[in-house]
Amino acid sequence: MNTLKNSLSKMVKHTAEAALKRDANSTTCFAVYQPKAPQSLKKFSKVNNDK
């Protein structure tokens, strides 16, 4: 049972490290569109943006 647990642990660790290395060394280019919020939602804001 202990060897199975160790083997599974090593496999999961290796898989996670490989995924992290792949993701850290890749670049992503995408655009995010965020529409303007309606004025009626201003009353729910916790930020005071009186400009």
C-alpha positions in Angstrom: 0.0 0.0 0.0 2.8 2.4 0.9 4.6 1.8 -2.4 1.4 2.5 -4.4 0.9 5.7 -2.5 4.5 6.8 -3.2 4.3 5.9 -6.8 1.0 7.8 -7.2 2.5 10.7 -5.3 5.5 10.9 -7.6 3.3 10.6 -10.7 1.0 13.4 -9.6 4.0 15.6 -8.7 5.7 15.0 -12.1 2.5 15.8 -13.9 1.9 19.0 -12.0 5.5 20.2 -12.5 5.3 19.4 -16.2 2.0 21.4 -16.5 3.4 24.3 -14.6 6.6 24.4 -16.7 4.6 24.3 -19.9 2.2 27.1 -18.7 4.9 29.3 -17.3 6.9 29.2 -20.6 4.0 29.9 -22.9 2.6 33.3 -23.8 -1.0 34.1 -24.3 -2.4 37.0 -26.3 -6.0 37.8 -25.9 -8.2 40.8 -25.7 -10.8 41.3 -23.0 -13.9 43.4 -23.6 -15.6 44.9 -20.6 -18.6 47.0 -21.4 -19.4 50.2 -19.5 -21.7 49.5 -16.5 -25.0 51.3 -16.5 -25.4 54.3 -14.2 -28.0 52.5 -12.2 -25.4 50.1 -10.9 -23.3 52.9 -9.5 -25.1 52.7 -6.1 -23.7 49.2 -5.6 -20.1 50.3 -6.0 -17.8 50.3 -3.0 -15.4 52.5 -4.8 -15.9 56.3 -4.7 -15.1 57.5 -8.2 -16.4 61.1 -8.2 -14.4 62.7 -10.9 
